[in-house]
């Protein structure tokens, strides 16, 4: 049933508007729809509706005797249709989004053109073109709208075809090219990102020619959105590295005010994913990554449809803990944990609290926060296991405690990694980490007070060991031996 879904899409402040809509004769006014809608909102304010609730509401509105499957179906489908129409009309009359401000004007011009309304059509089309041209922030849809306007004016019967000015055809072509350039680069960036995630290979026709053409400084200067996507695709093609990431982040920061909100969000996610990839290779960009997440919060682009993925939630708190911003992290947990998926909310909160306690040096509280629920979720299990080993290792080197427990956990973790279906690189990274950790444990056990020369030797071995996770943490622990 789509009615409950559509009803929940309405915001409380839209209820009165929708009631007016239901009373409009132009959209098939129906007292039946209005009465049923008001009853549902009053009796079930959360709009959590199943078949039983919908049937009960029908009986209370129209009587027990009148209820039949067909009547209920007709009512539900009819009211659903009214909500769909309302959403479309609202989008036109009170538009939202990057190019939403001129949807009404755009549809009016299109209608005037089809009716060949001469000077009226031309003046409205010209006014709309000027409105879009004056936009400080232009997205790909704005270029496409300008293309369509120039196209519509040129092919209108009242436009003389023997004159070159205004050059409608040339302008239509230029804006079509800009729409193509930005759209193609946006798609290419997404496909290159998916290649890294899904281990697939996409062939993108004409991409090199497109990159060569859009590399022109004059073109990039005039069109900031094009410039950022060009830089992003180049970074993916040439390999994500620290200089390329920092360069892209600088360009993005400089041009962010000129980017549509939709692309602002997409580009930020690309940047964050590139930063995470570098971070897993032990590149020290934690502060930059945290600043990107903070920017997403400030610009109201962190949530995706009022949802936050558990991986982003955990990563943000981890970065804040690493950067020693504990108060900020705790406030973030309170503010954003309600947006997590219900089944993962508590395990996610347990895990991030353990991470924060560990970074604060509160080892007992960190271990107590590692609830059993964490180890029942595959993506959390490896995080929970590594954190537990870090907690026990710190106890051992700081207080000389839990040597046998540490040995058992190292051995169990090694078996765990070996039997899991990780990628070869991930498996090797964790196995190298656990082997080096075992080496440090043995050194500490045999020497007790580890001399500077031995620490230096360990640092040199660690420097040569690739790939490996938590390299910076291992460097810190060498110093603490």
C-alpha positions as CSV (number, residue, x, y, z in Angstrom):
1,X,0.0,0.0,0.0
2,X,1.4,3.3,-1.0
3,X,-1.0,5.6,0.9
4,X,0.9,5.2,4.3
5,X,4.2,6.0,2.5
6,X,2.7,9.1,0.8
7,X,1.0,10.3,4.0
8,X,4.3,10.1,5.9
9,X,6.0,12.2,3.2
10,X,3.8,15.1,4.2
11,X,5.2,17.5,6.8
12,X,2.8,18.6,9.6
13,X,2.9,22.2,8.3
14,X,1.7,20.9,4.9
15,X,-1.5,19.3,6.3
16,X,-3.6,22.5,6.0
17,X,-2.4,23.2,2.5
18,X,-3.3,19.6,1.5
19,X,-6.8,20.1,3.0
20,X,-7.3,23.1,0.8
21,X,-6.1,21.1,-2.2
22,X,-8.6,18.4,-1.5
23,X,-11.3,21.0,-1.6
24,X,-10.3,22.4,-5.0
25,X,-12.8,21.4,-7.7
26,X,-10.1,21.5,-10.3
27,X,-8.5,18.4,-8.7
28,X,-11.7,16.4,-8.1
29,X,-12.8,17.7,-4.8
30,X,-14.1,15.0,-2.5
31,X,-15.6,15.4,1.0
32,X,-14.8,11.7,1.4
33,X,-11.1,12.2,0.9
34,X,-11.0,15.2,3.2
35,X,-12.9,13.5,6.0
36,X,-10.8,10.4,5.9
37,X,-7.5,12.4,5.8
38,X,-8.5,14.5,8.8
39,X,-9.5,11.4,10.8
40,X,-6.2,9.6,10.0
41,X,-4.2,12.7,11.2
42,X,-6.2,13.0,14.4
43,X,-6.3,9.3,15.4
44,X,-2.9,8.3,14.1
45,X,-0.6,11.4,14.4
46,X,2.5,9.3,13.7
47,X,0.8,8.0,10.5
48,X,2.1,4.5,11.2
49,X,-0.7,2.8,9.4
50,X,-1.3,-0.9,8.6
51,X,-4.3,-2.5,7.0
52,X,-6.1,-2.8,10.4
53,X,-5.8,0.9,11.1
54,X,-7.0,1.9,7.6
55,X,-10.0,-0.4,7.9
56,X,-10.8,0.9,11.4
57,X,-10.6,4.5,10.2
58,X,-12.9,3.8,7.4
59,X,-15.5,2.3,9.7
60,X,-15.4,5.2,12.0
61,X,-15.7,7.7,9.2
62,X,-18.3,6.0,7.0
63,X,-19.9,3.3,9.1
64,X,-19.4,-0.5,9.7
65,X,-22.0,-1.5,7.1
66,X,-20.5,0.4,4.2
67,X,-17.0,-1.2,4.4
68,X,-16.2,-3.5,1.5
69,X,-12.8,-4.4,0.0
70,X,-13.5,-2.5,-3.2
71,X,-14.8,0.7,-1.5
72,X,-11.7,0.7,0.8
73,X,-9.4,0.1,-2.2
74,X,-11.1,2.9,-4.2
75,X,-10.7,5.3,-1.3
76,X,-7.1,4.5,-0.6
77,X,-6.1,4.6,-4.3
78,X,-8.0,7.9,-4.8
79,X,-6.5,9.6,-1.8
80,X,-3.0,8.4,-2.9
81,X,-3.6,9.9,-6.3
82,X,-4.6,13.2,-4.7
83,X,-1.4,13.3,-2.6
84,X,0.7,12.6,-5.7
85,X,-1.0,15.5,-7.5
86,X,-0.5,17.7,-4.5
87,X,3.3,16.9,-4.4
88,X,3.6,17.8,-8.1
89,X,1.7,21.0,-7.8
90,X,3.7,22.0,-4.7
91,X,6.9,21.3,-6.6
92,X,5.8,23.8,-9.3
93,X,4.2,26.4,-7.1
94,X,6.7,26.3,-4.2
95,X,9.7,24.7,-5.8
96,X,12.8,23.4,-4.0
97,X,16.2,22.3,-5.2
98,X,19.0,23.9,-7.2
99,X,16.9,25.0,-10.2
100,X,13.5,24.9,-8.5
101,X,13.1,28.7,-8.5
102,X,12.1,28.9,-12.1
103,X,10.2,25.7,-12.8
104,X,6.9,27.6,-12.9
105,X,8.4,30.2,-15.3
106,X,9.9,27.5,-17.4
107,X,6.6,25.6,-17.8
108,X,4.9,28.9,-18.6
109,X,7.3,29.7,-21.4
110,X,7.1,26.2,-22.8
111,X,3.3,26.5,-22.9
112,X,3.4,30.0,-24.5
113,X,5.8,28.8,-27.2
114,X,3.6,25.8,-28.1
115,X,0.7,28.2,-28.5
116,X,2.8,30.6,-30.7
117,X,1.9,33.6,-28.6
118,X,4.4,35.8,-30.4
119,X,5.8,38.8,-28.5
120,X,4.4,37.6,-25.2
121,X,6.3,34.3,-25.6
122,X,9.5,36.0,-26.6
123,X,9.5,38.5,-23.7
124,X,8.8,35.8,-21.1
125,X,11.5,33.6,-22.6
126,X,14.0,36.4,-22.7
127,X,13.2,37.3,-19.1
128,X,13.8,33.7,-18.0
129,X,17.1,33.5,-19.8
130,X,18.3,36.6,-18.1
131,X,17.1,35.2,-14.7
132,X,19.1,32.0,-15.2
133,X,22.2,33.8,-16.6
134,X,22.2,36.1,-13.5
135,X,22.4,33.1,-11.2
136,X,25.6,33.2,-9.2
137,X,25.5,29.4,-8.8
138,X,24.9,27.4,-12.0
139,X,24.3,23.6,-12.2
140,X,24.1,21.4,-15.2
141,X,20.3,21.7,-15.3
142,X,20.7,25.5,-15.6
143,X,22.8,25.0,-18.7
144,X,20.2,22.6,-20.1
145,X,17.4,25.1,-19.4
146,X,19.3,27.8,-21.3
147,X,19.8,25.4,-24.2
148,X,16.1,24.6,-24.3
149,X,15.1,28.3,-24.2
150,X,17.4,29.2,-27.1
151,X,16.2,26.2,-29.0
152,X,12.6,27.1,-28.4
153,X,13.0,30.7,-29.5
154,X,14.9,29.8,-32.6
155,X,12.5,27.1,-33.8
156,X,9.4,29.3,-33.0
157,X,7.6,30.2,-36.2
158,X,7.9,33.9,-35.5
159,X,11.7,33.8,-35.3
160,X,13.3,34.9,-38.6
161,X,15.7,32.3,-39.9
162,X,17.7,34.6,-42.2
163,X,19.3,36.6,-39.3
164,X,22.2,35.6,-37.1
165,X,21.5,37.9,-34.2
166,X,20.7,37.1,-31.5
167,X,22.7,33.9,-32.2
168,X,20.1,31.5,-30.7
169,X,21.5,28.4,-32.3
170,X,25.1,29.1,-31.2
171,X,24.0,29.8,-27.7
172,X,21.8,26.7,-27.6
173,X,24.9,24.7,-28.7
174,X,27.2,26.3,-26.2
175,X,24.8,25.6,-23.3
176,X,24.2,22.0,-24.5
177,X,28.0,21.5,-24.5
178,X,28.3,22.8,-20.9
179,X,25.4,20.6,-19.8
180,X,27.2,17.6,-21.5
181,X,30.6,18.5,-20.0
182,X,29.4,18.8,-16.4
183,X,27.0,15.8,-16.6
184,X,29.6,13.5,-18.2
185,X,32.3,14.4,-15.7
186,X,29.8,13.9,-12.8
187,X,28.9,10.4,-14.1
188,X,32.6,9.6,-14.8
189,X,33.5,10.5,-11.2
190,X,30.8,8.3,-9.8
191,X,31.8,5.4,-12.1
192,X,35.4,5.7,-11.1
193,X,34.5,5.8,-7.4
194,X,32.4,2.6,-8.0
195,X,35.3,0.9,-9.6
196,X,37.3,1.2,-6.4
197,X,34.3,0.0,-4.3
198,X,33.0,-2.8,-6.5
199,X,36.3,-3.9,-8.1
200,X,34.8,-3.5,-11.6
201,X,36.0,-1.7,-14.7
202,X,34.0,0.8,-16.7
203,X,34.7,2.0,-20.2
204,X,33.8,5.7,-20.6
205,X,33.8,6.7,-24.2
206,X,35.4,10.1,-25.1
207,X,36.5,10.7,-21.6
208,X,40.1,11.6,-22.5
209,X,38.9,14.0,-25.2
210,X,36.5,15.6,-22.8
211,X,39.2,16.1,-20.2
212,X,41.5,17.6,-22.7
213,X,38.9,20.0,-23.9
214,X,37.7,21.0,-20.4
215,X,41.3,21.6,-19.1
216,X,41.2,25.1,-20.7
217,X,41.8,27.6,-17.8
218,X,39.4,30.1,-19.3
219,X,36.6,27.5,-19.4
220,X,37.3,26.4,-15.8
221,X,37.5,29.9,-14.5
222,X,34.1,30.8,-16.0
223,X,32.4,27.6,-14.8
224,X,33.5,26.5,-11.2
225,X,31.4,23.4,-11.2
226,X,33.2,22.1,-14.3
227,X,36.6,22.9,-12.8
228,X,35.9,20.9,-9.6
229,X,34.6,17.8,-11.5
230,X,37.5,18.0,-13.9
231,X,40.0,17.9,-11.0
232,X,38.1,15.1,-9.3
233,X,38.0,12.8,-12.4
234,X,41.7,13.5,-13.0
235,X,42.4,12.4,-9.4
236,X,40.6,9.2,-9.8
237,X,42.3,8.4,-13.2
238,X,45.8,9.3,-12.0
239,X,45.4,7.6,-8.6
240,X,44.3,9.1,-5.3
241,X,47.4,10.5,-3.5
242,X,47.9,13.0,-0.8
243,X,49.0,16.0,-3.1
244,X,46.1,15.4,-5.4
245,X,43.6,15.1,-2.5
246,X,44.9,18.3,-0.9
247,X,44.8,20.2,-4.2
248,X,41.2,19.0,-4.9
249,X,40.1,20.0,-1.4
250,X,41.6,23.5,-1.9
251,X,39.8,23.9,-5.2
252,X,36.6,22.6,-3.7
253,X,36.9,25.0,-0.7
254,X,37.6,28.0,-2.9
255,X,34.7,27.3,-5.3
256,X,32.2,25.9,-2.8
257,X,30.1,29.1,-2.7
258,X,29.6,28.7,-6.5
259,X,28.4,25.1,-6.4
260,X,24.8,24.0,-6.4
261,X,23.7,22.3,-3.2
262,X,23.2,18.9,-4.9
263,X,26.8,18.9,-6.4
264,X,28.1,20.4,-3.2
265,X,26.9,17.2,-1.4
266,X,28.1,14.8,-4.1
267,X,31.6,16.4,-4.3
268,X,31.9,16.4,-0.5
269,X,31.2,12.6,-0.4
270,X,33.8,12.0,-3.1
271,X,36.3,14.0,-1.1
272,X,35.5,12.1,2.1
273,X,35.8,8.7,0.3
274,X,39.1,9.7,-1.2
275,X,40.3,10.9,2.3
276,X,39.2,7.6,3.9
277,X,41.1,5.7,1.2
278,X,44.2,7.7,2.0
279,X,43.7,7.3,5.7
280,X,43.6,3.5,5.4
281,X,47.0,3.8,3.8
282,X,48.3,5.7,6.9
283,X,48.3,9.1,5.3
284,X,47.9,11.7,8.1
285,X,44.8,13.6,7.0
286,X,42.5,13.0,10.0
287,X,42.1,16.7,10.7
288,X,41.2,17.5,7.1
289,X,38.7,14.6,7.0
290,X,37.1,15.8,10.2
291,X,36.8,19.3,8.8
292,X,35.0,18.0,5.8
293,X,32.4,16.2,8.0
294,X,32.0,19.4,10.1
295,X,31.4,21.3,6.9
296,X,28.8,18.8,5.9
297,X,27.0,19.4,9.3
298,X,27.3,23.2,9.0
299,X,25.8,23.2,5.5
300,X,23.1,20.7,6.4
301,X,24.3,18.1,3.9
302,X,25.5,15.3,6.2
303,X,22.1,13.5,6.3
304,X,20.7,11.7,3.3
305,X,16.9,11.9,3.6
306,X,17.1,12.3,7.4
307,X,19.3,9.2,7.6
308,X,22.9,8.8,8.6
309,X,24.8,5.6,7.7
310,X,26.4,3.8,10.7
311,X,29.8,3.8,8.9
312,X,29.8,7.6,8.6
313,X,28.6,7.9,12.3
314,X,31.4,5.7,13.5
315,X,34.1,7.3,11.3
316,X,33.2,10.8,12.4
317,X,33.5,9.9,16.1
318,X,36.7,8.0,15.4
319,X,38.2,11.1,13.7
320,X,37.0,13.4,16.5
321,X,38.5,11.1,19.1
322,X,41.8,10.8,17.2
323,X,41.9,14.7,17.0
324,X,41.2,14.8,20.8
325,X,37.9,16.7,20.3
326,X,36.0,14.7,22.9
327,X,33.4,17.2,23.8
328,X,32.5,17.8,20.2
329,X,32.3,14.1,19.6
330,X,30.0,13.6,22.6
331,X,27.7,16.4,21.4
332,X,27.7,14.8,17.9
333,X,26.6,11.4,19.3
334,X,23.7,13.0,21.1
335,X,22.6,15.0,18.1
336,X,23.0,12.5,15.3
337,X,22.4,9.0,16.8
338,X,18.6,9.3,16.3
339,X,19.2,9.3,12.6
340,X,20.8,5.8,12.6
341,X,19.0,2.7,11.5
342,X,17.1,1.3,14.5
343,X,18.8,-2.1,14.4
344,X,22.3,-0.6,14.5
345,X,21.8,2.4,16.7
346,X,22.8,0.9,20.1
347,X,25.7,-1.2,18.8
348,X,27.0,1.9,16.9
349,X,26.7,4.0,20.1
350,X,28.4,1.3,22.2
351,X,31.3,1.1,19.7
352,X,31.9,4.9,19.4
353,X,31.8,5.3,23.2
354,X,34.4,2.6,23.5
355,X,36.5,4.4,20.9
356,X,36.2,7.7,22.8
357,X,37.0,6.2,26.2
358,X,40.0,4.5,24.7
359,X,41.4,7.7,23.2
360,X,40.8,9.4,26.6
361,X,42.9,6.6,28.2
362,X,39.9,5.2,30.2
363,X,40.7,1.6,29.4
364,X,38.3,-0.1,31.7
365,X,35.3,1.9,30.6
366,X,36.3,1.4,26.9
367,X,36.4,-2.4,27.4
368,X,33.1,-2.4,29.3
369,X,31.5,-0.5,26.4
370,X,32.4,-3.3,23.9
371,X,29.0,-4.9,24.2
372,X,28.2,-8.3,22.7
373,X,26.0,-6.7,20.1
374,X,29.0,-5.2,18.5
375,X,30.5,-8.6,17.8
376,X,27.3,-9.8,16.1
377,X,27.5,-7.3,13.3
378,X,30.2,-8.3,10.7
379,X,31.4,-4.7,9.9
380,X,31.7,-3.9,13.6
381,X,33.3,-7.2,14.7
382,X,36.7,-6.4,13.3
383,X,36.6,-2.9,14.8
384,X,35.6,-4.3,18.1
385,X,38.3,-7.0,18.0
386,X,41.1,-4.6,17.1
387,X,40.0,-2.1,19.8
388,X,39.9,-4.8,22.4
389,X,43.5,-5.8,21.6
390,X,44.6,-2.2,21.7
391,X,43.0,-1.9,25.2
392,X,44.7,-5.0,26.5
393,X,48.1,-4.1,24.9
394,X,48.0,-0.7,26.6
395,X,47.3,-2.4,29.9
396,X,50.3,-4.7,29.4
397,X,52.8,-2.0,28.4
398,X,51.6,0.5,31.0
399,X,50.9,-1.7,34.0
400,X,52.4,-5.1,33.1
401,X,48.9,-6.8,33.2
402,X,47.0,-9.3,31.0
403,X,50.0,-10.8,29.2
404,X,48.3,-14.2,28.8
405,X,45.0,-12.6,27.9
406,X,46.8,-10.5,25.2
407,X,48.5,-13.5,23.8
408,X,45.2,-15.4,23.5
409,X,43.5,-12.4,21.8
410,X,46.3,-12.0,19.3
411,X,46.2,-15.7,18.4
412,X,42.4,-15.6,18.1
413,X,42.5,-12.5,16.0
414,X,45.1,-14.0,13.6
415,X,42.8,-17.1,13.1
416,X,39.8,-14.8,12.6
417,X,41.5,-12.8,9.8
418,X,42.8,-15.9,8.1
419,X,39.4,-17.5,7.7
420,X,37.4,-14.3,6.8
421,X,36.6,-13.5,3.2
422,X,38.6,-10.2,3.1
423,X,40.3,-8.8,0.0
424,X,43.9,-9.9,-0.2
425,X,45.2,-6.4,0.6
426,X,42.9,-6.1,3.7
427,X,43.8,-9.5,4.9
428,X,47.6,-8.8,4.5
429,X,47.2,-5.4,6.2
430,X,45.6,-6.9,9.4
431,X,48.0,-9.9,9.5
432,X,51.0,-7.6,9.3
433,X,49.6,-5.5,12.1
434,X,49.0,-8.5,14.4
435,X,52.5,-10.0,13.6
436,X,54.2,-6.7,14.4
437,X,52.1,-6.4,17.6
438,X,53.3,-9.8,18.6
439,X,56.9,-8.8,18.0
440,X,56.4,-5.8,20.2
441,X,54.9,-7.9,22.9
442,X,57.8,-10.3,22.9
443,X,60.3,-7.4,23.0
444,X,58.6,-5.9,26.0
445,X,58.4,-9.2,27.8
446,X,62.1,-10.0,27.3
447,X,63.6,-6.6,27.9
448,X,61.0,-5.0,30.3
449,X,62.7,-1.6,29.8
450,X,63.2,-1.3,26.1
451,X,66.3,0.8,25.1
452,X,66.2,3.6,22.5
453,X,68.3,1.5,20.1
454,X,65.7,-1.3,20.1
455,X,62.9,1.2,19.6
456,X,64.7,2.6,16.6
457,X,65.2,-0.8,15.1
458,X,61.5,-1.5,15.5
459,X,60.6,1.8,13.8
460,X,62.8,0.9,10.8
461,X,61.1,-2.5,10.5
462,X,57.7,-0.9,10.8
463,X,58.6,1.7,8.1
464,X,59.4,-1.2,5.7
465,X,56.3,-3.2,6.4
466,X,53.5,-2.6,3.9
467,X,50.5,-2.9,3.8
468,X,49.6,-2.5,7.4
469,X,46.7,-1.0,9.4
470,X,47.0,1.4,12.4
471,X,50.6,2.3,11.5
472,X,50.5,5.6,13.5
473,X,49.1,3.7,16.5
474,X,52.0,1.2,16.3
475,X,54.5,4.1,16.1
476,X,53.0,5.6,19.3
477,X,53.3,2.2,21.0
478,X,56.9,1.8,20.1
479,X,57.6,5.0,21.8
480,X,55.6,3.9,24.9
481,X,57.5,0.6,25.3
